[in-house]
Amino acid sequence: MTCLIIDDNKIARNTLVHLASQISFLEIAGVCETAMEAYNLLKTKQVDFLLLDVEMPDMTGIELTKNLGANAPIIVLVTAKKDYALDAFELSIADYLLKPVTATRLIQTVEKVQSLLAARQEKSEIKNDEFLFIRDSNVVKRLKFDDILFAEAMGDYVKLHTAQRFYAIHSKLKDVEQRLPSNIFMRVHRSYIVAISKIDSIEDGALILNGKSVPVADTYRAMLNKRMNVL
């Protein structure tokens, strides 16, 4: 992994460089004294994550984070104050390190960033492979994930429902579940898996997808509400 260290305090910068350089799989891609210097560098250089101080002249770490936008590297704030924890939460900051940073605490953060990078990579691979092949009668067809509304178990078969029709494939629902990306689909019943983004409404405890009703088991209800981010 590569990281960029950004801190206007020389002692703090040197401390982070010393600690980070002892982690064998971590490469220091650069060291910046200001957020503006980092902003300009990131226009031409790609790094995995930032070790970013908050209080700096001209542009703070919080302001830099906002300016980098959605395509920013993973960001870890490093500060001597706890006052910015709420800002970190609202900006989905990966971690929040309090100075003085210890080797143990930095290792925990780097391992967390490693997991987040792996998750990003997995999502990227899903985007590059947005379909699966199914056998429909004697014909093998390509079916896009985005076309699937839900999967329904029917004995030794599974029906993959789309807006136009359904495809019956000889398989177990558990096997189908393993083939469907978990960031798009969710099991809501022992016999049903749904595409979260295709849910139109919830009526009388059942999900409505393109006019079709899908039951929700009580054991999945809390997790479903969390995934749907219901206000």
C-alpha positions in Angstrom: 0.0 0.0 0.0 1.0 3.6 -0.5 0.4 6.5 1.8 0.9 10.2 1.8 1.8 12.0 5.0 0.5 15.5 5.5 1.3 17.6 8.5 2.6 21.1 9.0 4.5 20.1 12.2 8.0 18.8 11.5 8.2 16.6 14.6 4.8 15.1 13.8 5.8 14.4 10.2 9.0 12.8 11.2 7.3 10.7 13.8 4.8 9.4 11.2 7.5 8.7 8.6 9.5 6.8 11.2 6.6 4.6 12.3 5.2 4.1 8.8 8.6 3.1 7.4 8.8 0.2 9.8 5.7 -1.4 8.3 7.1 -3.7 5.6 4.1 -3.6 3.1 3.6 0.2 3.4 5.3 2.6 1.0 5.5 6.3 1.8 4.6 8.0 -1.5 5.3 11.5 -0.3 5.4 13.9 2.6 3.7 17.3 2.5 3.8 20.3 4.8 0.4 21.8 3.7 -2.9 20.6 2.5 -2.6 22.7 -0.6 0.7 20.9 -1.4 -1.0 17.6 -1.0 -4.0 18.7 -3.1 -1.7 19.6 -6.0 0.3 16.4 -5.6 -2.8 14.2 -5.7 -3.8 15.7 -9.0 -0.9 13.9 -10.6 -0.1 11.0 -8.2 -2.3 8.2 -7.0 -2.0 6.9 -3.5 -4.0 4.4 -1.4 -4.5 6.5 1.7 -3.7 9.7 3.5 -2.3 10.3 7.0 -3.8 13.8 7.3 -3.3 16.4 10.0 -6.4 18.5 10.7 -5.2 21.9 11.8 -3.0 23.4 9.1 -2.6 27.0 7.7 -4.5 28.1 4.6 -6.4 24.8 4.2 -7.3 22.4 7.0 -7.4 18.6 6.7 -11.2 18.7 6.8 -11.3 21.2 3.9 -8.9 19.1 1.9 -11.1 16.1 2.4 -14.1 17.9 1.1 -12.2 19.3 -1.9 -11.0 15.8 -2.9 -14.5 14.6 -3.3 -15.8 11.0 -3.9 -12.7 9.8 -5.7 -10.4 10.6 -2.8 -7.9 8.1 -1.4 -8.9 6.5 1.9 -8.4 9.2 4.6 -7.1 8.8 8.1 -7.2 12.0 10.3 -4.3 12.6 12.6 -4.8 15.2 15.3 -4.0 16.2 18.9 -7.7 17.0 19.6 -10.9 15.0 19.9 -13.0 17.9 18.7 -13.1 16.7 15.1 -14.6 13.3 15.7 -18.0 14.4 14.5 -16.6 15.9 11.3 -14.7 12.6 10.7 -17.9 10.6 11.1 -19.9 12.8 8.7 -17.1 12.6 6.1 -16.8 8.8 6.5 -13.2 9.1 7.5 -11.6 5.6 7.8 -9.9 6.2 11.1 -9.1 9.0 13.6 -5.6 8.9 15.2 -4.8 11.0 18.3 -1.3 12.4 18.7 1.1 11.2 19.8 0.6 8.2 17.5 2.0 4.9 18.6 3.3 2.0 16.5 0.6 -0.3 17.7 -2.2 2.2 16.9 -0.8 2.9 13.5 -0.6 -0.8 12.6 -4.3 -1.2 13.6 -5.1 1.7 11.3 -3.1 0.3 8.4 -4.7 -3.1 8.7 -8.2 -1.4 8.7 -7.2 0.6 5.5 -6.0 -2.7 4.0 -9.5 -4.2 4.5 -11.2 -1.2 3.0 -9.0 -1.3 0.0 -9.8 -4.9 -0.5 -13.5 -4.1 -0.3 -13.1 -1.3 -2.9 -11.3 -3.8 -5.2 -14.0 -6.3 -4.9 -16.7 -3.7 -5.9 -14.5 -2.7 -8.8 -14.3 -6.3 -10.0 -18.1 -6.6 -9.7 -18.5 -3.5 -11.9 -16.3 -5.1 -14.5 -18.3 -8.3 -14.5 -21.9 -7.3 -14.2 -23.5 -10.4 -15.5 -23.7 -14.2 -15.1 -24.4 -17.0 -17.5 -27.5 -19.1 -17.0 -28.8 -22.2 -18.7 -32.3 -21.5 -20.0 -33.7 -24.8 -21.4 -30.9 -25.8 -23.8 -29.5 -22.3 -24.3 -26.9 -20.6 -22.3 -27.7 -16.9 -21.9 -26.1 -13.9 -20.4 -28.1 -12.2 -17.7 -27.2 -8.8 -16.3 -27.2 -8.4 -12.5 -29.0 -5.1 -13.0 -31.9 -6.9 -14.7 -32.6 -9.2 -11.8 -35.3 -8.1 -9.4 -35.3 -11.1 -7.1 -34.5 -14.8 -6.9 -37.2 -17.3 -5.7 -36.6 -20.9 -4.6 -38.9 -23.5 -6.1 -37.9 -27.0 -5.0 -34.9 -28.0 -7.1 -35.1 -24.9 -9.2 -34.6 -21.1 -8.7 -36.6 -18.5 -10.6 -34.6 -15.4 -11.5 -37.3 -12.7 -11.9 -36.7 -9.7 -14.3 -39.2 -7.0 -15.2 -40.1 -8.9 -18.4 -40.1 -12.6 -17.4 -38.4 -15.1 -15.2 -35.7 -17.7 -15.9 -36.0 -21.1 -14.1 -32.6 -22.7 -13.5 -31.8 -26.0 -11.9 -30.0 -24.9 -8.7 -30.3 -24.3 -5.0 -30.9 -20.8 -3.7 -27.8 -21.0 -1.6 -25.6 -21.6 -4.7 -27.3 -18.7 -6.5 -26.7 -16.5 -3.5 -23.0 -17.2 -3.7 -22.9 -16.0 -7.3 -24.8 -12.8 -6.7 -22.8 -9.8 -5.4 -23.6 -9.2 -1.8 -23.4 -5.4 -2.1 -26.4 -5.5 -4.5 -28.5 -8.5 -3.4 -29.7 -9.6 0.0 -31.6 -12.7 1.3 -34.8 -11.6 3.0 -36.5 -15.0 3.4 -35.3 -18.7 3.2 -36.9 -18.7 -0.3 -36.1 -15.2 -1.6 -33.1 -13.0 -2.4 -33.9 -9.5 -3.6 -32.0 -6.7 -5.3 -32.0 -3.9 -2.8 -32.1 -1.1 -5.3 -35.2 -2.6 -7.1 -37.5 -2.4 -4.0 -40.3 0.0 -4.8 -42.1 -0.1 -1.4 -42.9 -2.1 1.6 -46.6 -2.9 2.1 -48.0 -5.0 5.0 -44.5 -6.2 5.8 -43.9 -7.5 2.2 -41.5 -6.0 -0.4 -42.9 -4.8 -3.7 -40.6 -5.1 -6.7 -42.1 -4.1 -10.1 -45.6 -4.9 -8.8 -44.6 -8.3 -7.4 -44.8 -9.1 -3.7 -41.9 -10.8 -1.8 -42.3 -11.8 1.9 -39.7 -10.8 4.5 -38.9 -13.2 7.3 -38.6 -11.7 10.8 -35.0 -12.8 11.1 -34.0 -10.7 8.2 -36.1 -7.6 8.9 -33.7 -5.6 11.1 -30.8 -6.2 8.6 -33.0 -5.2 5.7 -34.0 -1.9 7.4 -30.3 -1.2 7.9 -29.4 -2.0 4.3 -32.3 0.2 3.0 -31.2 3.1 5.2 -34.8 3.9 6.0 -35.3 7.4 7.4 
